[in-house]
Amino acid sequence: MPGPGKVTSGTRGEGCLDIHLNATTRWKDVPEPVWNYTLGGYQVLKKWLSYRESALLGRPLTPDEAQHFTHHVRHIASILALHEKLDAHYGASV
């Protein structure tokens, strides 16, 4: 089993990744563009997880925190899916 912070190929094939926080916690088939999404120069999901490793917190990830990460994945996927429409709308309003 991959250790902390490992990213492996997803089970759905190319373009998807499995994100491993530790030996027992992982998220399957996160789209690669979602995992690579940056804001302010930081890879958002990687940064979020880096602050929640058990060595740093002194405790394992809570179920609520795991669910919160899942929500982040979905929100970023939505932003990326709407990217062109958002840009067009912004361009029309300026």
C-alpha positions as CSV (number, residue, x, y, z in Angstrom):
1,M,0.0,0.0,0.0
2,P,1.4,3.4,-0.9
3,G,2.4,5.6,2.0
4,P,1.7,9.2,3.0
5,G,1.2,11.6,0.1
6,K,1.5,9.1,-2.7
7,V,-0.3,9.6,-6.0
8,T,-0.8,6.6,-8.2
9,S,-2.6,5.8,-11.5
10,G,-6.4,5.6,-11.0
11,T,-8.4,2.5,-11.6
12,R,-10.3,4.1,-14.5
13,G,-7.1,4.5,-16.5
14,E,-5.3,7.5,-18.0
15,G,-6.4,10.9,-16.7
16,C,-7.4,9.7,-13.3
17,L,-5.3,9.4,-10.1
18,D,-5.7,7.7,-6.7
19,I,-4.6,10.0,-3.9
20,H,-3.3,8.3,-0.8
21,L,-3.1,10.2,2.5
22,N,-1.9,7.2,4.4
23,A,-2.2,3.4,4.4
24,T,-5.9,3.5,5.1
25,T,-7.2,6.7,3.5
26,R,-7.3,7.3,-0.3
27,W,-9.5,8.9,-2.9
28,K,-10.0,6.9,-6.1
29,D,-10.1,8.2,-9.6
30,V,-9.6,11.9,-9.0
31,P,-9.4,13.6,-12.4
32,E,-5.8,14.7,-13.1
33,P,-6.7,18.3,-14.0
34,V,-8.6,18.5,-10.6
35,W,-5.5,17.2,-8.7
36,N,-3.2,19.6,-10.6
37,Y,-5.5,22.7,-10.2
38,T,-3.5,25.6,-8.7
39,L,-4.6,28.8,-7.0
40,G,-2.1,31.5,-6.1
41,G,0.7,29.2,-7.2
42,Y,-0.3,26.4,-4.9
43,Q,-1.7,23.0,-5.9
44,V,-4.9,23.3,-3.9
45,L,-5.7,19.7,-3.0
46,K,-2.1,18.7,-2.3
47,K,-1.6,21.7,0.0
48,W,-4.9,21.0,1.8
49,L,-3.8,17.4,2.5
50,S,-0.3,18.4,3.5
51,Y,-1.7,20.2,6.5
52,R,-3.7,17.2,7.6
53,E,-1.1,14.4,7.8
54,S,-1.2,12.6,11.1
55,A,2.4,13.5,11.8
56,L,1.6,17.2,11.7
57,L,-1.8,17.0,13.5
58,G,-0.9,14.3,16.0
59,R,-4.1,12.5,15.1
60,P,-5.6,10.8,12.1
61,L,-7.9,12.5,9.6
62,T,-11.5,12.7,10.8
63,P,-14.4,11.5,8.7
64,D,-15.6,15.1,8.4
65,E,-12.2,16.2,7.1
66,A,-12.2,13.3,4.5
67,Q,-15.7,14.4,3.4
68,H,-14.5,18.0,3.2
69,F,-11.7,16.9,0.9
70,T,-14.3,15.1,-1.3
71,H,-16.3,18.3,-1.5
72,H,-13.2,20.2,-2.6
73,V,-12.6,17.7,-5.4
74,R,-16.1,18.2,-6.6
75,H,-16.0,22.0,-6.4
76,I,-12.8,22.2,-8.4
77,A,-14.2,19.8,-11.0
78,S,-17.2,22.1,-11.3
79,I,-15.0,25.1,-11.7
80,L,-13.0,23.4,-14.4
81,A,-16.1,22.2,-16.2
82,L,-17.5,25.8,-16.3
83,H,-14.2,27.4,-17.1
84,E,-15.0,28.5,-20.7
85,K,-18.5,29.8,-19.8
86,L,-17.1,31.7,-16.8
87,D,-14.4,33.3,-19.0
88,A,-16.9,34.2,-21.7
89,H,-19.3,35.7,-19.1
90,Y,-16.4,37.7,-17.6
91,G,-15.2,38.9,-21.0
92,A,-18.7,40.1,-21.9
93,S,-19.1,42.1,-18.7
94,V,-15.8,44.0,-18.9
